[in-house]
Amino acid sequence: YYKSTFPDLLLIALTGSVGKTTTKEMVACVMEQKGETLKTEGNFNNEIGMPRTLFRLEETTKNAVIEMGMDGFGQISALTNCAKPDCAIITNIGVSHVEILGSRDGILQAKLEILEGLKKGSPVFLNGDDDKLSTVKLDDYKVIFFGIENKDCDVVAENIEEKGFTTEFVAIKGDIKQKITIPTVGLHNVYNAVGAIIAARRFLKLSDEEIQKGLLSFKGTAGRMEIMGKVGDKTIMVDYAHNPAGVETVLKEITKIYGDTTVVITVTSESGHEGDIEILEKALDNVKYIVPASHDSRLVVDELLASAKEGNADFDYETLEKTFVFTEEAPEQASNFTLGANQEQVVEGVKAALKTDSNIVIAIGEAAFKFNSAISELCDKD
């Protein structure tokens, strides 16, 4: 009811497996060019947090961008029917909560619940590079695709070039080209920016100048596929992911975008030893090299190698030997709940990862996030 007392409010709803928080921040920066904007703060994206966000609406609020999360069917349906958005953005379809939803098709179905709160004919912005979203056909809504690789998308980013800690690219829609600069790096952030750009153009009717001004005010999202810098041609990234589903989602997305990936595991799973095993399995399925930088991740690696050597594992021993990269000394137990490693162990893990021939090194876990400044010190200085 409370939201309905703001009939002139423009509200964008946003969901996706990866990138929704950063895309939300970019959309909010752009929306600010059209007036005071309310946005979801922190992880207030569920049935408790979203209503609390909407209760922050004031008479001076002109726009809102609301993030919608879920871990099962029916949850986004409830959120969108409460918020009644004017348009929706879906960033991608990953694997988070697949154990509940059954498959990525189930995840797609759950994410598409966001449409239930929209009026017929409303715009829906979808990542056209995502293999699931690119197949979506909606007769009752105005579907607009954005992407990088799929040139059939309505808006495509081309000529992508990183310059220091900024990225330049050209957003192309038919014969219209707009040169864009964003104050961050990483292909994943180009996807996030293009999603914000197309919403700004098609829904908010902002000018090129307003869009660019808004994007330049973006400050980044700490701990969410956060770029620390580069060492040579190798990108260094940190992500807070610390449970099996989160790790799988992030690593799958990073590998899809960047190619050969080395992951530094700093995690102690909140689910105990079984959780540590599952995190390692998710990494084995998605990356080229693995550095076990925490005591608990090294423990499960040693157990797996021993089993494989005896022929009692699902993985070939020689393949595992090539996959695992070790620090000079085995990490001692340093965990404090889910903080699986100390600063020295994190740094040594990244140093070991830098010796691999991957395109990107991503350190995952609470410890990687906590000690990200130490990781940053390893990067090249401009």
Secondary structure, 3 states (H helix, E strand, C coil): CHHHHCCCCEEEEEECCCCHHHHHHHHHHHHHHHCCEEECCCCCCCCCHHHHHHCCCCCCCCEEEEECCCCCCCHHHHHHHHHCCCEEEECCCCCCCHHHHCCHHHHHHHHHHHHHHCCCCCEEEEECCCCCHHHCCCCCCEEEEEECCCCCCCEEEEEEEEECCEEEEEEEECCEEEEEEECCCCHHHHHHHHHHHHHHHHCCCCCHHHHHHHHHCCCCCCCCCEEEEEECCEEEEEECCCCHHHHHHHHHHHHHHHCCEEEEECECCCCCHHHHHHHHHHHHHHCCEEEECCHHHHHHHHHHHHHHHCCCCCCCHHHHHHHECCCCCCCCCCCECCECCCHHHHHHHHHHHCCCCCCEEEEECHHHHHCHHHHHCCCCCC
